[in-house]
Amino acid sequence: MKRIILSSILVFTSIYCTAKVLEVPGDFQSISEAIAAASNLDTILVAQGTYYENLNFSGKDIVMASHYIFTKDLRDIENTIIDGSSPTNPDSASCLILCSGESRTAVIEGFTITNGSGSDWIDPQFPSYTWHSGGGILIYQSSPTIRNNIIIGNHCDDDTGVSGASGGGILTYGGNPIITKNKIQYNSARYGAGIVIDYSGCVIKNNIISNNKGPKIYGGAAFWTIGNGSSPAIIENNTIINNETTLSGGAFYIWSSQLIARNNIIWGNKQGNENTIHLFEGGAIDISYSIVEGGYEGTGNMDIDPEFSGPMLELTPGSPCVDAGNPGLEYNDIEDPQNPGMALSPALGTTTNDMGVFGGPNCLIMTNNTSGLNDKAETQQTRLCCFPNPFSDQTEIQFKLERSSNIELVIIDMQGRTVRFLDKGFRSRGTHSLNWNGSDSYGTKLPAGIYYPQLNVNQEFLITEKIVIFQ
């Protein structure tokens, strides 16, 4: 079945656009070889196996994915492993490095990312400082999309010869990445064991951030943050649980940063002193509609057992988190198409947001078999094309759905910014088309250049087509 799926993608690609699908190990023995051969918008499709590699995207806006993008089977994530334990240079020992301005069209999806120990980088604000960071993933002045991965067992514990070692799971500096629907677990660092946000914006949604441990200085078992980026740091619908430090901030250590946190579960984190949320030198966090152990001031916050029902941290039907998140419609859980007004499992209750990882329109769904929730595991052989292309006045964008789905169609520019929302909502099976006149969301004609209509189906990125506007 997978071979048929891939053949369809290759036929479609050869007809409609110049992007390629590069298979590992079919076309290349290693992922690094495939990255070297790839161009922007190419897809690197990686079969199950363990790849002892330390990868650098080298500024390429490519999709690197396991077969999970087809199967929606957790086993493809668990068994497609990037192991960073054998670096050729100990100064570049992160499993993945994105440090050359990659945009949100650079996607990493469907891997277990493990045994990385971080990479050196020079702080542009203080050039005399060299840090060693990002055991699993180091993001430097870049804005990739990190989605549906297990980031586990990475570490940045050795600060010998550097100014500090941080970000056992992930460090982001100076960019604005999307980090969504991942499990970030059992990582360690000298500070910031799970995630470090360093003068960076970010959107961190629907992740399980758990059992990260061991900061020896500063603290910050789950999150450690400093400064602010040009975009806000948004922490939404995460389950932040059982992280531990002997110092301050089992959940958050916030140093001169301002964070926005909503619809989260913050529970079971441990620290040796102070509070689970530690503010330092002007640090601030706006928490709302969240469960916070020990309590925290903010609209809709509670200090009450969230009532998990099992090791995957699903909620019990009677959990106080059900329907207790932000009531704004934009935060609603996915609606069950067979039961209007009610949430699609694993969310519970009505469509009002559930706190934690399984709530909201972007909820985490990782299933251990190929009969996923609401048939999400069925392959969506979606096709998208634009004609004419290039165009000056107007182009027709057409896409075909093999089954009824929730879709979103947007236009993004070369910097990864969304410049136009074209379509959103529940669409029936079949072919759909609409015209676009090359204008942005304000009706202003966009300048000549390259743009990318991006189609998302059932909250999953599926396809991006290159389109050219000329004068």
Secondary structure, 3 states (H helix, E strand, C coil): CHHHHHHHHHHHHHHHCCCCEEEECCCCCCHHHHHHHCCCCCEEEECCEEEECCEECCCCCCEEEECHHHHCEHHHHHCEEEECCCCCCCCEECCEEECCCCCCCCEEECCEEECCCEEEEECCCCCCCEEEECCCEEEECCCCEEECCEEECCEECCCCCCCEEECCCEEEECCCCEEECCEEECCEECECCCEEEECCCEEEECCEEECCECCCCCECCCEEEECCCCCCEEEECCEEECCEECCECCCEEEECCEEEEECCEEECCEECCCCCEEEECCCEEEEECCEECCCCCCCCCECCCCCECCCCCCECCCCCCCCCCCCCHHHCCCECCCCCCEECCCCCCECCCCCCCCCCCCCCCCECCCCCHHHCCCCCCCEEEEECCCECCCEEEEEEECCCEEEEEEEECCCCCEEEEEEEEEECCEEEEEEECCECCCCCECCCEEEEEEEEECCEEEEECCEEECC
